[in-house]
Amino acid sequence: MQAAGRTGRYHLPVSKPAEEGPVSVGPWIRRSRREAYENPWLTVFHDEVTRPDGQPGIYGVVHFHNAAAGIVVLDERDRVLLVGQHRYTLDAYSWEIPEGGVAPDEDPLEGARRELREETGVEAEEWIELARYDLSNSVTDERGMLYLATRLTHGTADPDPTEDLAIRWVPFAEALAMTIDGRITDAISIVGIQRVALTRLAAAAVAKVSSSPEEAT
């Protein structure tokens, strides 16, 4: 893991519909692109393409205007902060780590700080970048970042009007179990919590090797 900072701005490259002429996309060729739908959060592009096998085809691309930030929040008792809400798209209740959108002109870390503060009222002094990820990359160009946040202070939440949130703190071992047994199904949450677990496992393995006496040759 690397310490989080303001370097390495996050960008979401997307080809605009005003392109002229064919555009190579790896083994694909995009012949044309038009906006099929747009709202304040996303744009759906309809592309006419030449497929890798040389045959004509189409491709639909969902472009999210914001990046997706997720935060694994750990307190001094090694508890994970989870946010519960009903997800409209799935018509199901979901327990997740704090998450939210970061605008293209916003620093990713500052966006993550803002989302955590707004959703939960929690602020953190120490931030570590855990991972960068692509989400559902067969149909969308959505990307994001995961952070580990520690050394916490607690304030007042200010969620969006569309957010009816519940907050709970669970021991890290329990949160990890929830990602395995299906109580947590949100992809960003699974990646974030399991990345922390893997990092701890790797650190323990290194410490064990370092503390072991050298074998006689």
Short mmCIF file of the C-alpha atoms (twelve columns), coordinates in Angstrom:
data_MODEL
# 
_entry.id   MODEL 
# 
loop_
_atom_site.group_PDB 
_atom_site.id 
_atom_site.type_symbol 
_atom_site.label_atom_id 
_atom_site.label_alt_id 
_atom_site.label_comp_id 
_atom_site.label_asym_id 
_atom_site.label_seq_id 
_atom_site.Cartn_x 
_atom_site.Cartn_y 
_atom_site.Cartn_z 
_atom_site.pdbx_PDB_model_num 
ATOM 1   C CA . MET A 1   0.000   0.000   0.000   1 
ATOM 2   C CA . GLN A 2   1.110   3.565   -0.577  1 
ATOM 3   C CA . ALA A 3   0.382   6.666   1.426   1 
ATOM 4   C CA . ALA A 4   -2.481  8.654   -0.041  1 
ATOM 5   C CA . GLY A 5   -1.602  12.053  -1.431  1 
ATOM 6   C CA . ARG A 6   -2.605  14.688  -3.920  1 
ATOM 7   C CA . THR A 7   -0.357  13.420  -6.705  1 
ATOM 8   C CA . GLY A 8   -1.564  11.212  -9.523  1 
ATOM 9   C CA . ARG A 9   -4.850  12.870  -10.391 1 
ATOM 10  C CA . TYR A 10  -7.552  10.440  -11.452 1 
ATOM 11  C CA . HIS A 11  -9.032  10.875  -14.913 1 
ATOM 12  C CA . LEU A 12  -11.826 9.065   -16.716 1 
ATOM 13  C CA . PRO A 13  -10.929 9.067   -20.404 1 
ATOM 14  C CA . VAL A 14  -13.892 8.696   -22.703 1 
ATOM 15  C CA . SER A 15  -14.155 9.306   -26.432 1 
ATOM 16  C CA . LYS A 16  -16.587 12.067  -27.233 1 
ATOM 17  C CA . PRO A 17  -19.394 11.592  -29.770 1 
ATOM 18  C CA . ALA A 18  -17.969 14.348  -31.985 1 
ATOM 19  C CA . GLU A 19  -15.180 12.059  -33.248 1 
ATOM 20  C CA . GLU A 20  -14.606 12.130  -36.983 1 
ATOM 21  C CA . GLY A 21  -13.562 8.990   -38.824 1 
ATOM 22  C CA . PRO A 22  -12.763 5.493   -37.513 1 
ATOM 23  C CA . VAL A 23  -10.983 5.109   -34.178 1 
ATOM 24  C CA . SER A 24  -8.909  2.063   -33.238 1 
ATOM 25  C CA . VAL A 25  -9.765  0.552   -29.852 1 
ATOM 26  C CA . GLY A 26  -7.328  -2.331  -29.541 1 
ATOM 27  C CA . PRO A 27  -8.501  -4.989  -32.027 1 
ATOM 28  C CA . TRP A 28  -11.816 -3.141  -32.455 1 
ATOM 29  C CA . ILE A 29  -12.528 -0.231  -34.803 1 
ATOM 30  C CA . ARG A 30  -15.146 2.286   -33.769 1 
ATOM 31  C CA . ARG A 31  -16.843 3.611   -36.894 1 
ATOM 32  C CA . SER A 32  -19.191 6.045   -35.196 1 
ATOM 33  C CA . ARG A 33  -20.468 7.050   -31.777 1 
ATOM 34  C CA . ARG A 34  -23.644 8.795   -30.677 1 
ATOM 35  C CA . GLU A 35  -25.271 9.606   -27.361 1 
ATOM 36  C CA . ALA A 36  -28.257 7.330   -26.837 1 
ATOM 37  C CA . TYR A 37  -29.123 8.692   -23.392 1 
ATOM 38  C CA . GLU A 38  -27.758 11.167  -20.865 1 
ATOM 39  C CA . ASN A 39  -28.591 12.386  -17.370 1 
ATOM 40  C CA . PRO A 40  -26.563 14.267  -14.722 1 
ATOM 41  C CA . TRP A 41  -24.800 11.055  -13.642 1 
ATOM 42  C CA . LEU A 42  -24.138 9.034   -16.774 1 
ATOM 43  C CA . THR A 43  -24.124 8.912   -20.554 1 
ATOM 44  C CA . VAL A 44  -24.944 5.881   -22.697 1 
ATOM 45  C CA . PHE A 45  -23.080 5.726   -26.016 1 
ATOM 46  C CA . HIS A 46  -24.174 3.673   -29.027 1 
ATOM 47  C CA . ASP A 47  -21.140 2.694   -31.115 1 
ATOM 48  C CA . GLU A 48  -21.049 1.216   -34.596 1 
ATOM 49  C CA . VAL A 49  -17.941 -0.975  -34.661 1 
ATOM 50  C CA . THR A 50  -15.911 -3.442  -36.620 1 
ATOM 51  C CA . ARG A 51  -15.366 -6.431  -34.352 1 
ATOM 52  C CA . PRO A 52  -12.022 -8.221  -33.893 1 
ATOM 53  C CA . ASP A 53  -13.187 -10.863 -36.401 1 
ATOM 54  C CA . GLY A 54  -13.667 -8.156  -39.043 1 
ATOM 55  C CA . GLN A 55  -17.467 -8.254  -38.973 1 
ATOM 56  C CA . PRO A 56  -19.663 -5.196  -38.320 1 
ATOM 57  C CA . GLY A 57  -21.304 -4.876  -34.939 1 
ATOM 58  C CA . ILE A 58  -22.532 -2.542  -32.231 1 
ATOM 59  C CA . TYR A 59  -21.324 -1.764  -28.721 1 
ATOM 60  C CA . GLY A 60  -23.131 0.029   -25.913 1 
ATOM 61  C CA . VAL A 61  -20.923 1.894   -23.414 1 
ATOM 62  C CA . VAL A 62  -22.180 3.314   -20.119 1 
ATOM 63  C CA . HIS A 63  -19.978 6.260   -19.128 1 
ATOM 64  C CA . PHE A 64  -20.243 7.461   -15.536 1 
ATOM 65  C CA . HIS A 65  -19.457 11.140  -15.092 1 
ATOM 66  C CA . ASN A 66  -17.815 10.515  -11.702 1 
ATOM 67  C CA . ALA A 67  -15.243 8.072   -10.415 1 
ATOM 68  C CA . ALA A 68  -16.283 5.613   -7.699  1 
ATOM 69  C CA . ALA A 69  -14.520 6.060   -4.360  1 
ATOM 70  C CA . GLY A 70  -14.753 3.527   -1.535  1 
ATOM 71  C CA . ILE A 71  -13.378 3.827   1.995   1 
ATOM 72  C CA . VAL A 72  -12.569 1.054   4.480   1 
ATOM 73  C CA . VAL A 73  -12.896 2.861   7.807   1 
ATOM 74  C CA . LEU A 74  -11.260 1.236   10.850  1 
ATOM 75  C CA . ASP A 75  -11.513 2.551   14.409  1 
ATOM 76  C CA . GLU A 76  -9.143  1.962   17.334  1 
ATOM 77  C CA . ARG A 77  -11.016 -1.258  18.219  1 
ATOM 78  C CA . ASP A 78  -10.447 -2.662  14.716  1 
ATOM 79  C CA . ARG A 79  -14.088 -2.264  13.778  1 
ATOM 80  C CA . VAL A 80  -15.244 -1.553  10.243  1 
ATOM 81  C CA . LEU A 81  -17.783 1.170   9.516   1 
ATOM 82  C CA . LEU A 82  -20.632 -0.121  7.350   1 
ATOM 83  C CA . VAL A 83  -23.400 1.887   5.724   1 
ATOM 84  C CA . GLY A 84  -26.772 0.294   5.044   1 
ATOM 85  C CA . GLN A 85  -29.231 1.439   2.408   1 
ATOM 86  C CA . HIS A 86  -31.874 0.123   0.062   1 
ATOM 87  C CA . ARG A 87  -30.480 -0.071  -3.472  1 
ATOM 88  C CA . TYR A 88  -33.134 0.963   -5.977  1 
ATOM 89  C CA . THR A 89  -31.605 -0.931  -8.903  1 
ATOM 90  C CA . LEU A 90  -31.640 -4.273  -7.090  1 
ATOM 91  C CA . ASP A 91  -34.675 -3.589  -4.865  1 
ATOM 92  C CA . ALA A 92  -32.623 -4.996  -2.002  1 
ATOM 93  C CA . TYR A 93  -31.035 -3.768  1.203   1 
ATOM 94  C CA . SER A 94  -27.236 -3.603  1.123   1 
ATOM 95  C CA . TRP A 95  -24.514 -3.215  3.743   1 
ATOM 96  C CA . GLU A 96  -21.459 -1.531  2.277   1 
ATOM 97  C CA . ILE A 97  -18.376 0.481   3.120   1 
ATOM 98  C CA . PRO A 98  -18.873 4.244   2.622   1 
ATOM 99  C CA . GLU A 99  -18.822 5.026   -1.104  1 
ATOM 100 C CA . GLY A 100 -19.556 7.868   -3.464  1 
ATOM 101 C CA . GLY A 101 -18.797 9.703   -6.661  1 
ATOM 102 C CA . VAL A 102 -15.752 11.869  -7.287  1 
ATOM 103 C CA . ALA A 103 -16.047 14.468  -10.052 1 
ATOM 104 C CA . PRO A 104 -13.362 14.572  -12.777 1 
ATOM 105 C CA . ASP A 105 -12.126 17.970  -11.547 1 
ATOM 106 C CA . GLU A 106 -11.997 16.855  -7.892  1 
ATOM 107 C CA . ASP A 107 -8.953  15.357  -6.217  1 
ATOM 108 C CA . PRO A 108 -9.803  11.676  -5.530  1 
ATOM 109 C CA . LEU A 109 -8.653  11.761  -1.933  1 
ATOM 110 C CA . GLU A 110 -10.562 14.970  -1.210  1 
ATOM 111 C CA . GLY A 111 -13.630 13.432  -2.836  1 
ATOM 112 C CA . ALA A 112 -13.325 10.359  -0.621  1 
ATOM 113 C CA . ARG A 113 -12.954 12.581  2.472   1 
ATOM 114 C CA . ARG A 114 -16.057 14.524  1.467   1 
ATOM 115 C CA . GLU A 115 -18.142 11.405  0.854   1 
ATOM 116 C CA . LEU A 116 -17.145 9.869   4.181   1 
ATOM 117 C CA . ARG A 117 -17.957 13.079  6.029   1 
ATOM 118 C CA . GLU A 118 -21.293 13.563  4.283   1 
ATOM 119 C CA . GLU A 119 -22.501 9.971   4.652   1 
ATOM 120 C CA . THR A 120 -21.326 9.264   8.192   1 
ATOM 121 C CA . GLY A 121 -19.975 12.411  9.863   1 
ATOM 122 C CA . VAL A 122 -16.638 10.621  10.310  1 
ATOM 123 C CA . GLU A 123 -13.314 12.246  9.447   1 
ATOM 124 C CA . ALA A 124 -9.926  10.521  9.386   1 
ATOM 125 C CA . GLU A 125 -6.403  11.816  9.888   1 
ATOM 126 C CA . GLU A 126 -4.629  8.923   8.154   1 
ATOM 127 C CA . TRP A 127 -5.439  7.777   4.624   1 
ATOM 128 C CA . ILE A 128 -3.789  4.989   2.618   1 
ATOM 129 C CA . GLU A 129 -4.634  4.077   -0.952  1 
ATOM 130 C CA . LEU A 130 -5.601  0.405   -1.108  1 
ATOM 131 C CA . ALA A 131 -6.417  -0.202  -4.760  1 
ATOM 132 C CA . ARG A 132 -7.676  1.097   -8.070  1 
ATOM 133 C CA . TYR A 133 -10.295 -0.878  -9.934  1 
ATOM 134 C CA . ASP A 134 -12.506 -1.162  -13.016 1 
ATOM 135 C CA . LEU A 135 -16.182 -1.945  -12.497 1 
ATOM 136 C CA . SER A 136 -18.126 -4.150  -14.935 1 
ATOM 137 C CA . ASN A 137 -15.651 -3.366  -17.711 1 
ATOM 138 C CA . SER A 138 -17.589 -5.194  -20.420 1 
ATOM 139 C CA . VAL A 139 -20.241 -2.454  -20.508 1 
ATOM 140 C CA . THR A 140 -18.886 0.559   -18.628 1 
ATOM 141 C CA . ASP A 141 -15.708 2.616   -18.362 1 
ATOM 142 C CA . GLU A 142 -16.349 3.291   -14.651 1 
ATOM 143 C CA . ARG A 143 -13.204 3.253   -12.539 1 
ATOM 144 C CA . GLY A 144 -12.429 4.077   -8.971  1 
ATOM 145 C CA . MET A 145 -10.149 4.053   -5.959  1 
ATOM 146 C CA . LEU A 146 -10.220 2.424   -2.537  1 
ATOM 147 C CA . TYR A 147 -8.785  3.946   0.619   1 
ATOM 148 C CA . LEU A 148 -8.112  2.824   4.169   1 
ATOM 149 C CA . ALA A 149 -9.038  5.527   6.696   1 
ATOM 150 C CA . THR A 150 -7.916  5.481   10.352  1 
ATOM 151 C CA . ARG A 151 -7.390  7.817   13.330  1 
ATOM 152 C CA . LEU A 152 -10.983 8.955   13.343  1 
ATOM 153 C CA . THR A 153 -13.046 11.805  14.705  1 
ATOM 154 C CA . HIS A 154 -16.831 11.839  14.742  1 
ATOM 155 C CA . GLY A 155 -19.162 14.604  13.656  1 
ATOM 156 C CA . THR A 156 -22.596 15.045  12.089  1 
ATOM 157 C CA . ALA A 157 -23.557 13.372  8.844   1 
ATOM 158 C CA . ASP A 158 -25.121 15.321  5.980   1 
ATOM 159 C CA . PRO A 159 -26.304 12.744  3.421   1 
ATOM 160 C CA . ASP A 160 -27.911 13.488  0.071   1 
ATOM 161 C CA . PRO A 161 -31.724 13.674  -0.013  1 
ATOM 162 C CA . THR A 162 -31.744 10.389  -1.949  1 
ATOM 163 C CA . GLU A 163 -29.838 8.600   0.825   1 
ATOM 164 C CA . ASP A 164 -31.678 6.961   3.738   1 
ATOM 165 C CA . LEU A 165 -28.674 5.503   5.544   1 
ATOM 166 C CA . ALA A 166 -28.055 3.315   8.569   1 
ATOM 167 C CA . ILE A 167 -24.665 3.058   10.265  1 
ATOM 168 C CA . ARG A 168 -23.126 0.115   12.074  1 
ATOM 169 C CA . TRP A 169 -19.679 -0.814  13.370  1 
ATOM 170 C CA . VAL A 170 -18.644 -4.456  13.121  1 
ATOM 171 C CA . PRO A 171 -15.397 -6.220  14.087  1 
ATOM 172 C CA . PHE A 172 -13.066 -6.569  11.121  1 
ATOM 173 C CA . ALA A 173 -13.239 -10.374 11.275  1 
ATOM 174 C CA . GLU A 174 -17.030 -10.176 11.065  1 
ATOM 175 C CA . ALA A 175 -16.928 -7.774  8.121   1 
ATOM 176 C CA . LEU A 176 -14.546 -10.126 6.321   1 
ATOM 177 C CA . ALA A 177 -16.883 -13.042 7.011   1 
ATOM 178 C CA . MET A 178 -19.776 -11.015 5.585   1 
ATOM 179 C CA . THR A 179 -17.901 -10.654 2.273   1 
ATOM 180 C CA . ILE A 180 -17.465 -14.433 2.143   1 
ATOM 181 C CA . ASP A 181 -20.885 -15.680 3.250   1 
ATOM 182 C CA . GLY A 182 -22.900 -13.273 1.072   1 
ATOM 183 C CA . ARG A 183 -24.140 -10.775 3.632   1 
ATOM 184 C CA . ILE A 184 -22.054 -8.178  1.792   1 
ATOM 185 C CA . THR A 185 -22.440 -8.418  -1.984  1 
ATOM 186 C CA . ASP A 186 -21.339 -4.928  -3.058  1 
ATOM 187 C CA . ALA A 187 -18.235 -5.347  -5.227  1 
ATOM 188 C CA . ILE A 188 -16.346 -2.290  -3.968  1 
ATOM 189 C CA . SER A 189 -16.894 -3.362  -0.360  1 
ATOM 190 C CA . ILE A 190 -15.723 -6.911  -1.049  1 
ATOM 191 C CA . VAL A 191 -12.563 -5.706  -2.784  1 
ATOM 192 C CA . GLY A 192 -11.767 -3.159  -0.069  1 
ATOM 193 C CA . ILE A 193 -12.282 -5.392  2.973   1 
ATOM 194 C CA . GLN A 194 -10.529 -8.366  1.416   1 
ATOM 195 C CA . ARG A 195 -7.626  -6.163  0.272   1 
ATOM 196 C CA . VAL A 196 -7.076  -5.113  3.897   1 
ATOM 197 C CA . ALA A 197 -7.199  -8.768  4.958   1 
ATOM 198 C CA . LEU A 198 -4.685  -9.783  2.282   1 
ATOM 199 C CA . THR A 199 -2.374  -6.918  3.213   1 
ATOM 200 C CA . ARG A 200 -2.429  -8.031  6.838   1 
ATOM 201 C CA . LEU A 201 -1.783  -11.634 5.834   1 
ATOM 202 C CA . ALA A 202 1.174   -10.607 3.677   1 
ATOM 203 C CA . ALA A 203 2.615   -8.450  6.450   1 
ATOM 204 C CA . ALA A 204 2.305   -11.327 8.933   1 
ATOM 205 C CA . ALA A 205 4.057   -13.691 6.508   1 
ATOM 206 C CA . VAL A 206 6.921   -11.242 6.015   1 
ATOM 207 C CA . ALA A 207 7.237   -10.737 9.766   1 
ATOM 208 C CA . LYS A 208 7.320   -14.496 10.326  1 
ATOM 209 C CA . VAL A 209 10.073  -14.962 7.771   1 
ATOM 210 C CA . SER A 210 12.062  -12.048 9.179   1 
ATOM 211 C CA . SER A 211 11.879  -13.402 12.724  1 
ATOM 212 C CA . SER A 212 12.817  -16.985 11.784  1 
ATOM 213 C CA . PRO A 213 16.456  -17.983 12.367  1 
ATOM 214 C CA . GLU A 214 18.412  -18.630 9.209   1 
ATOM 215 C CA . GLU A 215 18.670  -22.259 8.286   1 
ATOM 216 C CA . ALA A 216 22.110  -23.745 8.437   1 
ATOM 217 C CA . THR A 217 23.631  -24.346 5.041   1 
# 
